[in-house]
Amino acid sequence: MKKKILAVLSITMAVVLASCGAKTIDVHELASSLASEGKFAEQLTEVSSDITEKRYGIEANDVEECAAYAGTKAVVDEVAVFKASNVENVKEQVEQHIDAQKDSYSSYRPDEVPKLDDCVVTVSGDYVIVCVSEDSTAAKSIIEKYTK
């Protein structure tokens, strides 16, 4: 009997400790904040979650919720915030998207590639946050307000 109680207490403690520090982020609020307070070459436009998932090549079942903004195809500026059910897959797809953008823009608009080289990709708990802008330091500061 004591072993069963000890096992239940151990599992409970593990769950409590695992959830400590896990912060809930409003994906729409963070994405909007990045899009409005960040430094971009042009004003970003909100993009639907379906288009965002397709653009990044992310499976719908890997994402619980997302919010995104993007500029025109003339620039690489974009913001995306994903609440992921599979963080590893989402982060991998984000990195592949950034690499594909580098390949595309290296011949089309090479002046845009430094933004991709210095982009912010942050994982915080179940969230993957992406910001490609002219000022990654400002983006990191905005992200920290929501993740710390």
GIQUI-V345880 format. One record per backbone hydrogen bond with DSSP energy under -1.0 kcal/mol. CO is the residue of the C=O (numbers start at 0). NH is the residue of the N-H. If there is no record, write none. Layout:
co=CO nh=NH
co=CO nh=NH
//
This chain:
co=0 nh=4
co=1 nh=5
co=2 nh=6
co=3 nh=7
co=4 nh=8
co=5 nh=9
co=6 nh=10
co=7 nh=11
co=8 nh=12
co=9 nh=13
co=10 nh=14
co=11 nh=15
co=12 nh=16
co=13 nh=17
co=14 nh=18
co=18 nh=21
co=24 nh=26
co=25 nh=29
co=26 nh=30
co=27 nh=31
co=28 nh=32
co=29 nh=33
co=30 nh=34
co=31 nh=35
co=32 nh=36
co=33 nh=37
co=38 nh=133
co=44 nh=69
co=47 nh=51
co=48 nh=52
co=49 nh=53
co=50 nh=54
co=51 nh=55
co=52 nh=57
co=58 nh=61
co=59 nh=62
co=61 nh=84
co=61 nh=85
co=64 nh=82
co=66 nh=80
co=67 nh=46
co=68 nh=78
co=69 nh=44
co=71 nh=74
co=76 nh=70
co=77 nh=131
co=78 nh=68
co=79 nh=129
co=80 nh=66
co=81 nh=127
co=82 nh=63
co=82 nh=64
co=85 nh=89
co=86 nh=90
co=87 nh=91
co=88 nh=92
co=89 nh=93
co=90 nh=94
co=91 nh=95
co=92 nh=96
co=93 nh=97
co=94 nh=98
co=95 nh=99
co=96 nh=100
co=97 nh=101
co=98 nh=102
co=99 nh=103
co=100 nh=104
co=101 nh=105
co=103 nh=107
co=104 nh=108
co=108 nh=111
co=111 nh=114
co=112 nh=116
co=113 nh=117
co=115 nh=118
co=119 nh=130
co=121 nh=128
co=123 nh=126
co=125 nh=83
co=126 nh=123
co=127 nh=81
co=128 nh=121
co=129 nh=79
co=130 nh=119
co=131 nh=77
co=134 nh=138
co=135 nh=139
co=136 nh=140
co=137 nh=141
co=138 nh=142
co=139 nh=143
co=140 nh=144
co=142 nh=145
co=142 nh=146
co=143 nh=147
//
